[in-house]
Amino acid sequence: MRRAIARRLTESKSTVPHFYLTAECRVDDLLALRAQVNASSPRKISVNDFVVKAAAQALIEVPEANAIWGGDHIERFGTADIAVAVSTDGGLLTPVVRGIESLSLLALSETIGELAGRAREGRLKQHELEGGSFSISNLGMYGIDEFSAILNPPQSGILAVGAATQKPIVVDGELAVGTLMTVTLSADHRVVDGALGAQWLQAFKRRIEHPLTILI
């Protein structure tokens, strides 16, 4: 598996024109909503579940970013199919969750959990690792503040998610403390230009900072 991972990542870095956009998202409201949801939910919803759902909604809002490079043309997607990075003993696997825009947050959480469990047990089918236009890689649980991720070809975007940490911020001219999460979008410049990537990142950030929109 390590040889396959090494081959694909080397191919990605050497043949795909990456560029990177970084934003800070304030997540105090999201954390409060998550606590409220988990107080009555049969399954504990993670911050990453919110992140994946918000990314899917942003792909639907900005459909030009929901595409891949098809060799000599752009192929567009009509659904939000996102790969979620899962660390296993054998290496990194990225099962794809399909049609996320039609899943509730609870159903999405259950699907991610089920795929991640089978990934760690080595029971994923090949087709579950294929497709999609986008990936999420979250290292926040390891205390990583920010990082950039390598694209998983032929996908055109991957969002690297850092830890949510308290930092000093300015609100209405006054110094305050807020919980911020840094995210970095890596994009394929053949499909996504800078302005389009920024538009997608704005759509994602808006949902993360107004988390009730994720539930609608």
Secondary structure, 3 states (H helix, E strand, C coil): CHHHHHHHHHHHHHHCCEEEEEEEEECHHHHHHHHHHHCCCCCCCCHHHHHHHHHHHHHHHCHHHCEEECCCCEEECCCCCEEECEEECCEEECCEECCHHHCCHHHHHHHHHHHHHHHHCCCCCHHHHCCCCEEEEECHHHCCCCCCCCCCCCCCEEEEEEEEEEEEEEECCEEEEEEEEEEEEEEECCCCCHHHHHHHHHHHHHHHHCCHHHHC
